[in-house]
């Protein structure tokens, strides 16, 4: 998985955060979780190199690592919520 970073598995669905590609790919796993089929891609203009994710309720929360921004003590970071 190119730029694969954070992973969240919910049943037979796998969410893969692809950090520098600014997207989350959603995969349908087979019964043994040995193969997967891409079902959709989640993008959002608020993504700024999301590095990890966590599920809460019906949303996926992604932390923006901001690797493309200057890293100083004043650099701010945020999280983005997207619907599952």
C-alpha positions in Angstrom: 0.0 0.0 0.0 1.7 3.2 -1.1 2.1 5.6 1.8 0.0 3.4 4.0 0.0 4.7 7.6 -2.9 4.3 9.9 -5.2 1.2 9.8 -8.7 0.8 11.2 -10.6 -2.5 10.8 -14.3 -2.7 11.4 -15.5 -6.2 10.8 -14.7 -7.1 7.2 -14.0 -3.5 6.2 -10.4 -2.1 6.4 -9.7 1.6 6.3 -6.1 2.5 5.2 -4.8 6.1 5.7 -2.5 6.9 2.8 -0.7 9.9 4.4 1.1 11.8 1.6 -1.7 10.9 -0.9 -4.2 12.7 1.4 -6.8 9.9 1.2 -8.3 6.9 3.0 -8.9 3.8 0.9 -11.7 1.5 2.0 -11.3 -2.2 1.4 -13.8 -5.1 1.7 -12.0 -8.1 3.2 -12.8 -11.7 2.3 -14.0 -14.1 5.0 -10.5 -15.1 6.0 -9.1 -11.5 5.7 -6.5 -12.7 3.3 -7.6 -10.7 0.2 -9.3 -7.3 -0.2 -11.2 -5.4 -2.8 -11.1 -1.6 -3.0 -14.6 -0.4 -2.5 -14.1 3.4 -2.3 -11.8 6.3 -1.5 -12.4 9.0 1.0 -10.8 12.4 0.4 -11.3 15.7 2.1 -9.8 19.2 1.4 -9.0 19.4 5.2 -6.5 16.5 4.9 -3.0 17.7 5.4 -1.0 14.5 5.4 -3.2 12.4 7.8 -1.1 10.0 9.7 -3.4 7.9 11.8 -7.1 7.3 12.4 -9.5 6.1 15.1 -13.2 5.3 14.9 -15.7 6.9 17.2 -19.4 6.2 16.4 -20.1 6.6 12.7 -17.0 8.7 12.1 -13.3 8.2 11.4 -11.1 10.8 13.0 -7.7 11.4 11.3 -4.8 13.4 12.8 -3.1 15.7 10.3 0.7 15.3 10.6 1.4 18.3 8.4 4.7 17.0 7.1 4.6 19.5 4.2 4.4 22.5 6.6 7.4 24.0 8.5 7.6 22.3 11.9 8.2 25.0 14.5 7.0 25.4 18.1 4.2 27.5 16.8 3.0 24.9 14.2 -0.6 23.9 15.0 -2.1 20.5 14.4 -5.7 19.3 14.2 -7.9 16.3 13.5 -10.5 15.8 10.8 -13.7 13.8 11.1 -15.2 12.0 8.1 -18.2 9.8 7.9 -17.7 6.1 7.6 
